Amino acid sequence: MDFGLKDRVAIVTGAGQGIGAATALLLSEEGAKVIVNDLSKDNAEKIASSITMQGGEAVAIQADVGAAIEVNQMVNETIDRFGKIDILVNNAGKGKPIPIQEMMEEQFDEIQRVNLKGVFNVTRSVINHMIEAKYGRVISLSSVAGKVGAVNNLSHYAAAKAGVIGFTKSIARELGKYNITVNTVVPGAVDTQILTSEMRVNIMEKIIKNNPIARMAQPREIACLIAFLASDSAGYITGTVATIDGGFTMC
């Protein structure tokens, strides 16, 4: 692959595992300098170390995307180190199944704080640097749950992910005049470390029944779409909801 990312500077949030880790590694392979952000310092350092061992350049930064002060510190550190920010991948997220009748207000709020407010916090913090440079790529991760609703008692998660789609489309309209593209990647089921054996079996049963491609996606496959949207080849793509779900939501 050649996405033309040499010397681009990228921040990838939630990059300590799963899609975020795969994205950080691929962007580095394509020549980008990567800020590996995660709430877990150990996970972030592990991925950053993998990148540097492969000859890339990466910095691990622990920060909670739901906390604006920590986000601003991360962005300032990135500017101090590299002088610019070309690419932002808003990947950090969380979700815990809770039936709506049992859900407490603070549980709903926490999911919004990370999955939706986190996207706002990091985007707001980097965007002036992109406007000044007249260049930027912002890619935020949503979910098929944000398009069609969630199964398994994840209504709070689906609400946040639907918000990401609306937020993306809105700021794409605002920022296009600055040569900044803003897109959403919408994965279906992805085979990541957070899935237990029981969850894999349950998910696979549903996928085999409903997906033309009867398997889960691998994180690298999602990362390839993200890397394309981060490239100059995608310069005329903005405000797009790019679904990658094996055909689960085709309609």
C-alpha positions as CSV (number, residue, x, y, z in Angstrom):
1,M,0.0,0.0,0.0
2,D,1.1,3.6,-0.5
3,F,-1.3,6.1,1.1
4,G,1.3,8.9,0.9
5,L,1.5,9.7,4.5
6,K,5.3,10.3,4.8
7,D,6.0,13.0,7.4
8,R,2.4,13.5,8.3
9,V,1.7,13.8,12.0
10,A,-1.2,11.9,13.4
11,I,-3.0,11.6,16.7
12,V,-4.8,8.3,17.3
13,T,-6.9,8.2,20.4
14,G,-7.6,4.9,22.1
15,A,-4.6,3.4,20.3
16,G,-3.5,1.0,23.0
17,Q,-5.4,-1.9,21.5
18,G,-7.9,-3.0,18.8
19,I,-8.7,-0.7,15.9
20,G,-6.7,2.1,17.4
21,A,-3.6,0.1,17.7
22,A,-4.0,-1.3,14.2
23,T,-4.5,2.2,12.9
24,A,-1.4,3.7,14.7
25,L,0.7,0.8,13.3
26,L,-0.5,1.2,9.8
27,L,-0.2,5.0,9.7
28,S,3.4,4.6,10.9
29,E,4.1,2.0,8.2
30,E,2.9,4.5,5.7
31,G,5.3,7.1,7.0
32,A,3.4,9.1,9.5
33,K,4.7,10.2,12.9
34,V,2.1,9.0,15.4
35,I,0.9,10.1,18.8
36,V,-0.3,6.9,20.5
37,N,-3.0,8.0,23.0
38,D,-4.7,5.8,25.4
39,L,-6.1,5.9,28.9
40,S,-3.8,3.0,29.8
41,K,-0.2,4.2,29.9
42,D,1.1,0.7,29.6
43,N,-0.9,0.0,26.5
44,A,0.1,3.2,24.8
45,E,3.7,2.6,25.5
46,K,3.5,-0.9,24.2
47,I,2.2,0.2,20.8
48,A,4.5,3.1,20.6
49,S,7.4,0.8,21.3
50,S,6.3,-1.6,18.6
51,I,6.3,1.3,16.1
52,T,9.8,2.5,17.0
53,M,11.1,-1.1,16.9
54,Q,9.9,-1.2,13.3
55,G,11.7,2.0,12.4
56,G,8.8,4.4,12.9
57,E,8.4,7.5,15.1
58,A,5.9,7.4,17.8
59,V,5.1,9.0,21.2
60,A,2.9,7.5,23.8
61,I,0.7,10.0,25.7
62,Q,-1.7,8.9,28.4
63,A,-4.8,11.1,28.4
64,D,-8.5,10.9,29.1
65,V,-10.3,12.2,26.0
66,G,-13.3,13.1,28.1
67,A,-11.2,15.6,30.1
68,A,-10.5,18.8,28.1
69,I,-7.5,19.8,30.2
70,E,-5.7,16.5,29.5
71,V,-6.6,16.7,25.8
72,N,-5.2,20.2,25.5
73,Q,-2.0,19.0,27.2
74,M,-1.7,16.2,24.7
75,V,-2.2,18.5,21.7
76,N,0.3,21.0,23.1
77,E,2.8,18.3,23.6
78,T,2.3,17.1,20.0
79,I,2.8,20.6,18.6
80,D,5.9,21.1,20.8
81,R,7.4,17.8,19.5
82,F,6.4,17.8,15.8
83,G,5.2,21.4,15.0
84,K,1.9,20.4,13.4
85,I,-1.0,18.0,13.4
86,D,-2.2,16.7,10.0
87,I,-4.4,13.8,11.0
88,L,-6.7,13.1,13.9
89,V,-8.3,9.7,14.4
90,N,-11.0,9.8,17.1
91,N,-11.1,6.2,18.1
92,A,-11.3,6.1,21.9
93,G,-14.5,4.7,23.2
94,K,-16.2,2.5,25.7
95,G,-19.4,0.6,26.3
96,K,-20.9,-1.6,28.9
97,P,-24.3,-3.4,28.4
98,I,-27.0,-2.1,30.7
99,P,-30.8,-2.6,30.2
100,I,-32.5,0.8,29.9
101,Q,-34.7,0.2,32.9
102,E,-31.6,-0.4,35.0
103,M,-29.5,2.4,33.6
104,M,-28.5,5.2,35.9
105,E,-28.1,8.8,34.7
106,E,-24.4,8.7,35.6
107,Q,-23.9,5.6,33.5
108,F,-25.5,7.2,30.5
109,D,-23.5,10.4,31.0
110,E,-20.1,8.5,31.2
111,I,-20.6,6.8,27.8
112,Q,-21.5,10.2,26.3
113,R,-18.5,11.8,28.0
114,V,-16.0,9.4,26.4
115,N,-17.6,8.4,23.1
116,L,-19.1,11.8,22.0
117,K,-17.7,14.5,24.2
118,G,-14.3,12.9,23.7
119,V,-14.6,13.4,20.0
120,F,-15.6,17.0,20.5
121,N,-12.8,17.7,23.0
122,V,-10.0,16.4,20.7
123,T,-11.4,17.8,17.5
124,R,-11.8,21.2,19.1
125,S,-8.3,21.2,20.5
126,V,-6.6,20.3,17.2
127,I,-8.7,22.2,14.7
128,N,-7.1,25.7,15.0
129,H,-3.7,24.1,14.1
130,M,-5.3,22.5,11.0
131,I,-7.0,25.8,10.0
132,E,-3.7,27.6,10.3
133,A,-2.0,25.0,8.1
134,K,-4.9,25.0,5.7
135,Y,-4.8,21.2,5.8
136,G,-6.3,18.5,7.9
137,R,-7.9,15.0,8.1
138,V,-10.3,14.2,10.9
139,I,-11.7,10.6,11.0
140,S,-14.0,9.6,13.8
141,L,-15.1,6.1,14.6
142,S,-18.8,5.5,15.0
143,S,-20.6,2.1,14.9
144,V,-23.4,0.4,13.1
145,A,-25.2,0.8,16.4
146,G,-25.3,4.5,15.6
147,K,-27.1,3.9,12.4
148,V,-29.6,1.1,13.1
149,G,-29.6,0.9,17.0
150,A,-27.8,-1.4,19.3
151,V,-28.4,-4.9,20.4
152,N,-27.3,-6.3,23.8
153,N,-28.5,-3.4,26.0
154,L,-26.2,-0.7,24.6
155,S,-28.7,2.1,24.0
156,H,-26.4,4.7,25.6
157,Y,-23.5,3.6,23.3
158,A,-25.8,3.8,20.2
159,A,-26.9,7.3,21.2
160,A,-23.3,8.5,21.5
161,K,-22.3,6.9,18.2
162,A,-25.2,8.4,16.4
163,G,-24.1,11.8,17.8
164,V,-20.6,11.2,16.3
165,I,-22.2,10.9,12.9
166,G,-24.2,14.1,13.3
167,F,-21.2,16.0,14.7
168,T,-19.0,14.8,11.8
169,K,-21.4,15.9,9.1
170,S,-21.9,19.3,10.7
171,I,-18.2,20.2,11.1
172,A,-17.4,18.8,7.7
173,R,-19.7,21.7,6.4
174,E,-17.8,24.2,8.6
175,L,-14.3,23.2,7.8
176,G,-14.2,22.3,4.1
177,K,-13.2,25.8,3.1
178,Y,-9.9,25.3,5.1
179,N,-9.0,22.2,3.1
180,I,-10.0,20.0,6.1
181,T,-11.9,16.9,5.5
182,V,-14.1,15.3,8.2
183,N,-15.4,11.7,7.9
184,T,-16.9,8.9,10.0
185,V,-15.9,5.3,9.8
186,V,-18.7,2.9,10.8
187,P,-17.5,-0.6,11.6
188,G,-19.7,-3.5,12.2
189,A,-18.4,-6.4,14.4
190,V,-14.6,-6.4,14.7
191,D,-12.5,-9.2,16.2
192,T,-10.7,-7.4,19.0
193,Q,-9.1,-8.3,22.3
194,I,-12.0,-7.1,24.3
195,L,-14.3,-9.9,23.1
196,T,-14.6,-12.9,25.3
197,S,-15.0,-16.4,23.8
198,E,-18.7,-16.3,24.6
199,M,-19.2,-12.9,22.9
200,R,-17.4,-14.2,19.8
201,V,-19.7,-17.2,19.5
202,N,-22.8,-15.0,20.0
203,I,-21.6,-12.4,17.5
204,M,-20.6,-15.0,14.9
205,E,-24.0,-16.7,15.1
206,K,-25.6,-13.3,14.2
207,I,-23.1,-12.5,11.5
208,I,-23.4,-15.8,9.7
209,K,-27.2,-15.4,9.7
210,N,-27.2,-11.7,8.5
211,N,-23.9,-10.8,6.8
212,P,-23.0,-11.7,3.2
213,I,-19.4,-11.9,4.4
214,A,-19.8,-14.4,7.2
215,R,-17.1,-13.3,9.6
216,M,-16.0,-10.4,11.8
217,A,-13.7,-7.8,10.5
218,Q,-10.1,-7.7,11.5
219,P,-8.8,-4.4,13.0
220,R,-6.3,-4.0,10.2
221,E,-9.2,-3.9,7.7
222,I,-10.8,-1.0,9.5
223,A,-7.4,0.7,9.7
224,C,-6.9,0.5,5.9
225,L,-10.1,2.5,5.4
226,I,-9.0,5.0,8.0
227,A,-5.6,5.4,6.3
228,F,-7.2,6.0,2.9
229,L,-9.4,8.7,4.4
230,A,-6.3,10.2,6.0
231,S,-4.5,10.4,2.6
232,D,-4.4,13.0,-0.1
233,S,-6.2,10.6,-2.4
234,A,-9.3,11.2,-0.3
235,G,-9.1,15.0,-0.5
236,Y,-12.6,15.3,-2.1
237,I,-14.3,13.0,0.4
238,T,-15.9,14.8,3.4
239,G,-19.0,14.4,5.5
240,T,-19.1,10.8,4.5
241,V,-20.4,7.9,6.7
242,A,-18.1,5.1,5.5
243,T,-19.6,1.8,6.6
244,I,-17.5,-1.3,6.8
245,D,-19.6,-4.1,8.2
246,G,-19.5,-7.0,5.8
247,G,-22.9,-6.0,4.3
248,F,-24.8,-6.1,7.6
249,T,-26.6,-2.8,7.1
250,M,-26.7,-2.6,3.3
251,C,-29.8,-0.6,2.3
